[in-house]
């Protein structure tokens, strides 16, 4: 069953990104293993080419931010703070388009496939324009329990 009760006022309550790097704008569906977010490509101006189109490789960042929103909603539901996560890699990024168009709305769907004891997670990700599948990939990410020591920032 998909949860639809809002647990937040806006997407910034779920992800640590801020403009101009905040590319997702709404979490529309979620459950224990998946989430769907919306992207309005006009928020991707930082990546736009001179003609305003967004290169398809930016889809990897859309997927990563969808994973972040998924982790954020799980943290909120568990009464935990948002934590820093790291994109470790992308496998099999396949796209049916070379660009996304400025101002179009995209749906990004992520589903958790595997999680280990270190919080290393593998996600199956899809990008849609309406019902048209535009891109797919597997995203590997980690959300360490202590990001400061992972980054060697701990005193």
Secondary structure, DSSP 8 states (H G I E B T S, - for coil): --B-S--SSSGGGT-S--TTS--EEEEEEE-SSEEEEEEEGGGGGGGB-TTS-EEGGGHHHHHHHHHHHHHHHHHHHTT------EEEEEEEEEES-SEE-TT-EEEEEEEEEEE-TT-EEEEEEEEEETTEEEEEEEEEEE--S-HHHHTT---
